[in-house]
Amino acid sequence: MAIKTTINRSIQTVELEFASHGKLTFHAERASAALRTYAMLDRFQSKIVDCMALERAKFPNSIIPEAVKFERASAMVGYLESGTEEWNQGRQGTGGSERNLLGRALTEDGRTFKPEWLKERTAAQVTAMLADSRLKSIVDRLRMEAVQGVDVDDLFAELDGVDEETD
């Protein structure tokens, strides 16, 4: 039988409901500050590492190129540091990867901004800023660095193989 769990942010509790044993509540404030910090960092680490595995189905033998792992991890770090209050990226309007890229490009360009400012940009605004001539060369370089080591010829060869199979 499934155990129902509920996280209550406002009172910082985790409630577990067991069908035959009732409810059990964990109160975060009762744990030591050191343990709370470790738990937080451990969960962030898991979130970042887990996001890299999402690409596994796209690669033969489950070998994900390091450049792809780096891009996924970089996007997740950017998302988590963006000031968002959403744990899951899918709930955001603009992908964390593009928002993270914009933040990195703006920083390299010497611009200062608060994470909230970046978080409040719409998808269209993020896309427009990434394409703007004032950032384009930085954005292009960052994109190339992120995919360094990915063999595009192999990827196209895979597609060509699929095209030939469907003909």
C-alpha positions as CSV (number, residue, x, y, z in Angstrom):
1,M,0.0,0.0,0.0
2,A,1.3,3.5,-0.9
3,I,2.3,5.9,1.8
4,K,1.0,9.4,1.3
5,T,3.5,12.1,1.9
6,T,2.8,15.9,2.2
7,I,5.4,18.7,2.5
8,N,4.1,21.8,4.3
9,R,6.5,24.6,3.6
10,S,4.8,27.2,5.9
11,I,5.3,25.1,9.0
12,Q,8.3,23.1,7.6
13,T,7.0,19.6,8.2
14,V,6.9,16.4,6.2
15,E,3.8,14.3,7.0
16,L,3.7,10.6,6.2
17,E,0.4,8.8,6.3
18,F,0.4,5.1,6.7
19,A,-2.8,3.2,5.9
20,S,-2.6,0.9,9.0
21,H,-0.5,3.0,11.4
22,G,-1.7,6.6,11.0
23,K,0.3,9.7,10.5
24,L,3.9,10.5,11.3
25,T,5.2,14.0,11.1
26,F,8.8,15.2,10.8
27,H,9.4,18.8,12.1
28,A,12.4,20.3,10.3
29,E,13.0,23.0,13.0
30,R,13.7,20.2,15.5
31,A,16.7,19.0,13.5
32,S,20.0,20.7,14.1
33,A,21.0,23.6,11.9
34,A,24.0,21.5,10.6
35,L,21.7,18.6,9.7
36,R,19.2,20.9,8.0
37,T,22.0,22.5,5.9
38,Y,23.5,19.1,5.0
39,A,20.0,17.8,4.0
40,M,19.4,20.8,1.9
41,L,22.7,20.5,0.0
42,D,22.3,16.8,-0.4
43,R,18.9,17.3,-2.0
44,F,20.3,20.0,-4.3
45,Q,23.1,17.7,-5.3
46,S,20.7,14.9,-6.1
47,K,18.5,17.3,-8.1
48,I,21.5,18.4,-10.2
49,V,22.9,14.9,-10.7
50,D,19.4,13.4,-11.5
51,C,18.8,16.0,-14.3
52,M,21.8,14.6,-16.2
53,A,20.2,11.2,-16.4
54,L,17.1,12.5,-18.2
55,E,19.1,12.4,-21.4
56,R,19.9,8.7,-21.0
57,A,17.3,7.4,-23.5
58,K,18.7,9.6,-26.3
59,F,22.1,7.9,-26.2
60,P,23.1,4.4,-27.2
61,N,24.4,2.1,-24.4
62,S,23.3,4.8,-21.9
63,I,26.6,6.7,-22.4
64,I,25.8,10.4,-22.2
65,P,28.6,12.7,-23.5
66,E,30.2,14.8,-20.8
67,A,29.3,18.0,-22.7
68,V,25.6,17.1,-22.6
69,K,25.9,16.3,-18.8
70,F,27.6,19.7,-18.3
71,E,24.9,21.5,-20.2
72,R,22.1,19.8,-18.2
73,A,23.9,20.4,-14.9
74,S,24.7,24.0,-15.8
75,A,21.0,24.6,-16.7
76,M,19.8,23.1,-13.5
77,V,22.3,25.2,-11.4
78,G,21.1,28.3,-13.2
79,Y,17.5,27.3,-12.6
80,L,18.0,26.6,-8.9
81,E,20.0,29.9,-8.4
82,S,17.5,31.9,-10.4
83,G,15.3,32.8,-7.4
84,T,12.5,30.5,-8.4
85,E,10.2,29.1,-5.8
86,E,9.3,26.1,-8.0
87,W,11.3,22.9,-7.4
88,N,10.4,21.4,-10.8
89,Q,11.5,23.3,-13.9
90,G,8.5,22.2,-15.9
91,R,6.4,24.7,-13.9
92,Q,8.3,27.6,-15.2
93,G,7.4,29.5,-18.4
94,T,10.9,29.7,-19.7
95,G,13.4,26.9,-19.6
96,G,16.1,27.3,-17.0
97,S,18.8,26.6,-19.7
98,E,18.0,29.7,-21.7
99,R,17.5,31.8,-18.6
100,N,20.8,30.5,-17.2
101,L,22.5,31.3,-20.5
102,L,21.2,34.8,-20.4
103,G,22.4,35.3,-16.9
104,R,25.9,34.1,-17.8
105,A,26.0,36.3,-20.9
106,L,24.9,39.4,-19.0
107,T,27.4,38.7,-16.2
108,E,30.2,38.3,-18.8
109,D,29.1,41.6,-20.4
110,G,29.6,43.3,-17.1
111,R,25.9,43.8,-16.3
112,T,24.6,43.5,-12.8
113,F,21.1,42.3,-12.0
114,K,19.2,40.6,-9.2
115,P,18.0,37.0,-9.7
116,E,14.4,38.2,-9.4
117,W,14.9,40.5,-12.4
118,L,16.0,37.5,-14.5
119,K,13.2,35.3,-13.1
120,E,10.6,37.9,-14.1
121,R,11.6,37.9,-17.8
122,T,9.1,36.3,-20.2
123,A,10.3,33.6,-22.7
124,A,10.1,36.1,-25.5
125,Q,12.2,38.6,-23.6
126,V,14.9,36.0,-22.8
127,T,15.0,34.9,-26.4
128,A,15.2,38.5,-27.7
129,M,18.0,39.4,-25.3
130,L,20.0,36.2,-26.3
131,A,19.6,37.2,-30.0
132,D,20.5,40.9,-29.5
133,S,23.7,42.1,-31.0
134,R,25.0,43.3,-27.7
135,L,25.1,39.8,-26.3
136,K,25.2,37.6,-29.5
137,S,28.9,36.9,-29.6
138,I,29.0,36.0,-25.9
139,V,25.9,33.8,-26.3
140,D,27.4,32.1,-29.3
141,R,30.7,31.4,-27.5
142,L,28.9,30.0,-24.4
143,R,26.7,27.8,-26.5
144,M,29.8,26.4,-28.4
145,E,31.6,25.8,-25.1
146,A,28.6,23.9,-23.7
147,V,28.5,21.4,-26.6
148,Q,32.2,21.0,-27.0
149,G,33.0,17.3,-27.5
150,V,29.6,16.4,-28.9
151,D,30.0,14.6,-32.2
152,V,27.4,16.2,-34.4
153,D,28.4,14.1,-37.4
154,D,27.5,10.9,-35.4
155,L,24.1,12.4,-34.4
156,F,23.3,13.2,-38.0
157,A,24.5,9.8,-39.1
158,E,22.0,8.3,-36.6
159,L,19.2,10.4,-38.1
160,D,20.3,9.4,-41.6
161,G,20.1,5.7,-40.5
162,V,16.6,6.3,-39.2
163,D,15.6,8.0,-42.5
164,E,16.9,5.1,-44.5
165,E,15.0,2.6,-42.3
166,T,11.7,4.4,-42.9
167,D,12.1,4.8,-46.7
